Amino acid sequence: MTYVDLHRQMSADIEAETESALDRLGPSATSVRAAVAALLEHRTFKYPLSVLPVIVHAVETGAPEPAVPLAVVHELWWTSACYLDDLADGQSAFVAGDLSESEAQLAAVISGTSLPLLVVQSQRIPESVRGALSAEIVTCLIVATEGQLSDLRGDAGAATRDSVVTAYRGKSGAPFSMVTAMAAELAGVEKGTVELWREFGNVFGILWQIFNDQEDILSGRNEDLLNGTVTYLLACALEEASPESTERVLGLHAAARNSARSRAELTDVLLAPAVLGRYEKDIDEFRAEAHRILDELGGDEAYVPVLRHLVDQSARMLLQTSSAVGWPSPRW
């Protein structure tokens, strides 16, 4: 069984729980409900990672079903975050469907803050953990915003692999560690185990961000280059560059926002053998760390392999030393 198989089995339950979450907005919030529902309908995800907290709960207890509300929290959070990220990148006109920009912004705020809190305060969640789960959501919002601000203010001239990992731990690690820690808390495990699951979520978030960065190049979208994003791959290129080559890389990165030729030249730099060699080595180290944490955690033998497979798929080295523009996106 893969995580996709498990999501397929539980998709009807997740959809029903999403409808229940929208109903919790109350009869006086019909416009809010409609706007959030429209945003959720428009923003669909290629990879059904909302099942992650369900897997974590099943690893600890053998039962995936109690964590379905957390799958909804994950979906709500990422729907909001992706819209706001597109808004920051100047793409709001293309991501909100029939909603106006102002309507979509308001829907994103509700989707990422108020509604997840309503979900974890519902009767579906034991009263003993509602406070802890609510605190996880609030903390995630703060940490993820810090990471996103670091990303928006990224200074390529000062970028290192460590500085990019710090940003990734915020903007991507925080939401994944939120749902893995929440699932562990819902399962009733001890605090030390919750913290291990939190760290697993952080490492998985780094791997997933790196996977997403690779797919951006493979798809030919090159949104990171258009937005001037300081990615882990760029940091590898800068650290591998000779002192005399560093200025050229930084110049290409600055020009890539407005120049197709600069984007093509920078892509060639990013796909150089030495750069990809460093990149792949680090991906392998992040994957090994995720597996080390899973070794320490143990758990239900029916579900641990599902999580290991997800780690391995997320940690694949997709880029090669040749032009990647126009390659099809990986599917799994």
N, C-alpha and C positions, 0 to 999 in steps of 0.2 A: 504494500500500500504506500502511495506517495501522499504528500500534503494536498495535491490536487484531487486525488481520490477521496480523501477525507472531506475536503471542502464540498465535493459533489454530493457526498452522502448527507451533509449537514446544511446544504444551501437553503433548503426549504425552512429549516428551523431558524437560520440566521435572518432570512427575509421576514419571517413572521415576527421575530423579535425586533427587527427594525421598524415594522409597522406599529408594534406596541410602544416602542420608544417615541415615535412621532405622536402617538395618541397622548402620551404623557405631557405634551405641550399644553393640553387643555382646550376646552371648547372656545375660549376667548382668543385663541391664537391661530385662527384658521389661515390667515395670510402667512404667518411664520411657518406653519406646517407645510403649506403649499410650496413656499420658497425653498425650504430645506429639502423637501421631497424632490423638487425639480433639480436642485443641485446634485443630489445623490443619484438621480436618474441619468443626468448628463455625464457625471464624472464616474466612469467605470474603470476598473483596474485590470490590466492584462494578467497579473499574477495575483491569485487570491490569498494574499498573506494574512487576511483577517482571521484565518484559521489558526494562526500561530498560538494565541493564548489557549485555544481549545486543545492543541497538542500538548502544551506544557501541563495543563490541568490533567490530561489523560496520562501523561508520563508519571505524575505524582500519585494519581488515584485510580487509574484504569478507566475513568469515566470522563468522556469529553463533554457531555451534554451540559453540565452546570456552568461551563465557561462560555456558553453561547452569547450571553449579554456582553462579555468582554470582546468577542468578535465584532459586535456592533459598535462598541466604543472605538475599536481600532479603525473600523470603516469610517465612522463619523470624523475621527481625528484627522485621518489622512485626506478625506475629502476636503475638509477645511484647509489643511496645510497646503495641499497641491494647488487649490484655487488661489490662496494668498501668495504662494510662491510665483505662480504665473502672473498675478497682479503686479508683484514687485519687478518682474521681468518685462512688464509692458505688454503682456499677452491677454489681458482681461477680456478684450472684445471677442476672443475666440474660444473661451472656455466656459461660458455661463449659459449656453443654450439660449432659450427665450427670455431669460431673466436679464434685466438691465444690470449694468455694473454695480449700481448702488444696492439693488435687491440682492445680487449675488454676494456682495460684501457682507450684508447683514445676515444672510443665510449661513455664510461661512463662519461668522462669529458664533452663532447659535450652535452650529454643527460641531465646532471645535471646543466649546466651553460649556455652555449651559446644558445641552442635551446629554453629553456623556455623564455629567454629574447627576442628572435625573435618572439615567440608566442604572448607575451603581447605588442609587438611593432607593431603588424600587424593591418591591416585595420579593422579586426573584433573587435578590442578594441577601444572605444572612445579615441580620442587624449587627452582629459582632464584628464584621469586617467592612461595613459601609464607610466608616470614617477613614480607615486606612486606604481604601480604594479611591475615595474622593481626594485624599491628600496626594496620592500618586498622580492623579490627573492635573492638579494644580502645579505640582512640582515639575511635571513634564512640560507644561506650558511655558514655565519660566526658563528651564534649561534649554528647551528646543528653540525658544526665541533668542536666547543668547547665542546659540550655535548659528542660527539663521542670520543674525546681525553680524557675526564674525564673517560669515560667508559673503554677505553683501558688501562688507567693508574690506574684503580680502585684498591684501597688498602683495602682489606677485613678487615684488622685489625683496620682501622679507619672508617669503614662504619657505617652509621646510616640511618634510614629511610629518614631523611631530605636530607642527602647528595645524596642518590640514586634518590630521587625525582628531585633534581637539575639537575642531569645528564639526567634523563628521559625528563625533560622539554626541554633540548637541543636537544638530538638525536631523540626524537619522537614528543615532543610538538611543536618544532619549525616548522617542515614541515606542521603539521596540522594547527597550528595557522596562518602560511603563507597563506594557501588556504582559510581559513575561513575569515581572514581579507581582502584578495584580493576580495573575493566574495562580501563582504560588501561594499568595496570601489567601485567596479563595479556597485553595486546597487545604489550608490549615497547617502548613509546614512551619518549622521553626525559623526564626529570624535569619540565622546563618544561611539556610537554604534559600530563603527569599533573596538574600544578597547575591548568592551565586547565580540565581536565575536573572537577577538584574544585570550582572556582569555579562552573562551569556547574551542577553538582549543588546547590550552595548556593542559587543564584538560582532554579533550578527548584523547590527545596524551599519557598522563600518563596511562589512563585506557586501551588504546590499547596496550601499551607496557606491562602492567601487564597481559592482556589477552594473548599476544604473549608468555610471559614467562611461563604461565601456559600450553599453548599448546605445548611448547617445552618439558615439562615433560610428558604430556599426550601421545605425539606421540612416546616417547621412544628415540627421537633423542638426547636429553640431550646436545645440543650444548653449552648451557650456562655453564654447568659443565666442558665440554671438553675444553672450552676456558678460564675458570677461571673468567667468568663474575660475577661482584658483582650485583646481582639482588635485587629487593625489598624484595622478599621472604627470601633471605639470610640475609638481614639486619634485618628482623623480627626475624629470628632464633637467630641471634647474640644478639639482644636486649632482647630476652626472656631467653637466656642461663644464667645459674648461672656463677659466676666468674671462678669457677673451670672447667666448661664445655666449656667455650669460646675457650680455647686453642685447645680442641679436634675438635670443629667445624672448626676453622681456619686451623688446620692440615688436616682435611678431604678435605676442599676446595682446599688447595694447592695440595694434592695428587690426587684429582679427575681428573686432566688433563690426567694422565697416568695410573690410576688404576680403573678398573671396580668395584672392591670391595669397594674402597673408594667412588665411585659415588653412589653405592647402599646404603652404610651406610649414606652418606650425604643426600640422598633422604629421608631416614627414618627420619632423623632429621628435614628436611624441612617440612615433612608431619605430624609432631607431633601435637596433638590437640591444645596446647597452641599457637603454631606458626600460624597454620591455623586460629585460632580464631582471633588473632591480624590482620592477613592478610585480612580476610573477613571484619572485622570492618572498616579497612582503605579503602578497595574497596567501601564499602557502603558510606563512607564519600566523596570519590571522585565522586561517582555517584550522590549523593545529591547535591554536588557543581555544577556539570554540569546541573542538572535540575533547580537549583536555578538561574543560569545564563539564561537558556532558559525561565524561568518564567519572568525574568526582560526584556528580549528581546521581547517576544510576537511574533506576526507575522501571516502569512497566515495560516488559520486553516486547509487547505488541506495538508500542508507540515510540520508543527511543529510536528505532531505525528510521521512522518517518522523519524525525527531526535531524538525524545525521544525514539523510539523503538531501534534505532541504539545505543544510549547510554546504554540502559538496556541490550541489547545483549552483548555489549562490557564489561559490568561490572558484568557479571555472575561469581559466584564462582564455578570453575570447579574442583578444587582439593579436594580430600577426604583423610581421615586419613587411607590410605591403600596403597599398592603398585600400583602406577599409570602407571608404565612402560608397554607399549603395549596397553594402552587404545586407542580407536579410537579418532581422533580429532573431536571437535564439528563442526557441519555443520548447517549453517543458512544463 
